[in-house]
Amino acid sequence: MNALMPNTVSVSDIQKNYRKVFDRVKKTKEPVIVLSNNKPDVVIIGYNELETLRKVAYEVEVKDTLRAVEEGRKEFKTGKTIKANSLADLI
């Protein structure tokens, strides 16, 4: 996809030629932005591309969680944490 000029169609184009738009998405594997009143409304992407996005998002979330856990362990080892018996202890 060209970042400067993404693929776009209007809502009326979808209503008239949805099969052509869907086939283009499948063939090019690039998303199509659907415009409503000349404003972006929704995006059509292929199922495989959606699954790839979900997988990448999950992997990023796992890496971020592991990084936060490791950071917490380091802080605990260096004595930068406090022990709280309740939420009130933190306030």
C-alpha positions as CSV (number, residue, x, y, z in Angstrom):
1,M,0.0,0.0,0.0
2,N,1.3,3.4,-0.8
3,A,1.2,5.4,2.4
4,L,0.6,8.6,0.6
5,M,-2.2,7.4,-1.5
6,P,-4.1,4.5,0.1
7,N,-6.8,2.5,-1.8
8,T,-10.2,4.1,-1.1
9,V,-13.7,3.5,-2.2
10,S,-17.0,5.2,-1.4
11,V,-19.9,3.5,0.4
12,S,-21.9,3.7,-2.9
13,D,-19.0,1.9,-4.7
14,I,-19.3,-0.9,-2.2
15,Q,-23.0,-1.1,-2.7
16,K,-22.7,-1.2,-6.5
17,N,-19.5,-3.2,-6.9
18,Y,-18.7,-5.0,-3.6
19,R,-17.5,-8.1,-5.4
20,K,-15.0,-6.1,-7.5
21,V,-13.7,-4.4,-4.3
22,F,-13.4,-7.7,-2.4
23,D,-11.6,-9.4,-5.3
24,R,-9.1,-6.4,-5.4
25,V,-8.4,-6.8,-1.7
26,K,-7.9,-10.5,-2.0
27,K,-5.6,-10.1,-5.1
28,T,-3.5,-7.2,-3.9
29,K,-3.6,-8.1,-0.2
30,E,-3.8,-4.4,0.5
31,P,-6.5,-2.8,2.6
32,V,-9.2,-0.6,1.1
33,I,-10.5,2.3,3.1
34,V,-14.3,2.9,2.7
35,L,-15.3,6.5,2.7
36,S,-18.6,7.8,4.0
37,N,-19.3,11.4,3.2
38,N,-15.6,11.7,2.0
39,K,-14.4,10.6,5.5
40,P,-12.8,7.3,6.4
41,D,-15.4,5.0,7.9
42,V,-14.2,1.4,7.8
43,V,-11.4,-0.7,6.3
44,I,-11.7,-3.9,4.3
45,I,-8.8,-6.3,4.7
46,G,-8.3,-9.9,3.8
47,Y,-8.8,-12.5,6.5
48,N,-5.1,-13.7,6.3
49,E,-3.9,-10.1,6.8
50,L,-6.2,-9.7,9.8
51,E,-4.8,-12.9,11.3
52,T,-1.3,-11.6,10.7
53,L,-2.1,-8.3,12.4
54,R,-3.6,-10.2,15.4
55,K,-0.6,-12.4,15.7
56,V,1.8,-9.4,15.6
57,A,-0.3,-7.5,18.2
58,Y,-0.3,-10.6,20.5
59,E,3.5,-11.0,20.1
60,V,4.0,-7.3,20.9
61,E,1.8,-7.6,24.0
62,V,3.6,-10.7,25.2
63,K,7.0,-9.0,24.8
64,D,5.8,-5.9,26.6
65,T,4.5,-8.0,29.5
66,L,7.7,-9.9,29.8
67,R,9.7,-6.7,29.7
68,A,7.5,-5.2,32.5
69,V,7.9,-8.4,34.6
70,E,11.7,-8.3,34.1
71,E,11.8,-4.6,35.1
72,G,9.8,-5.4,38.2
73,R,12.1,-8.2,39.2
74,K,15.2,-5.9,38.8
75,E,13.5,-3.3,40.9
76,F,12.6,-5.9,43.6
77,K,16.2,-7.1,43.7
78,T,17.6,-3.6,44.1
79,G,15.1,-2.8,46.8
80,K,13.1,-0.2,44.8
81,T,9.8,-1.8,45.7
82,I,7.6,-1.8,48.7
83,K,5.5,-4.5,50.2
84,A,1.8,-3.7,50.5
85,N,-0.6,-5.8,52.4
86,S,-3.6,-3.9,50.9
87,L,-4.5,-1.3,48.4
88,A,-4.8,1.2,51.3
89,D,-1.0,0.7,51.9
90,L,-0.3,2.1,48.5
91,I,-2.4,5.2,48.9
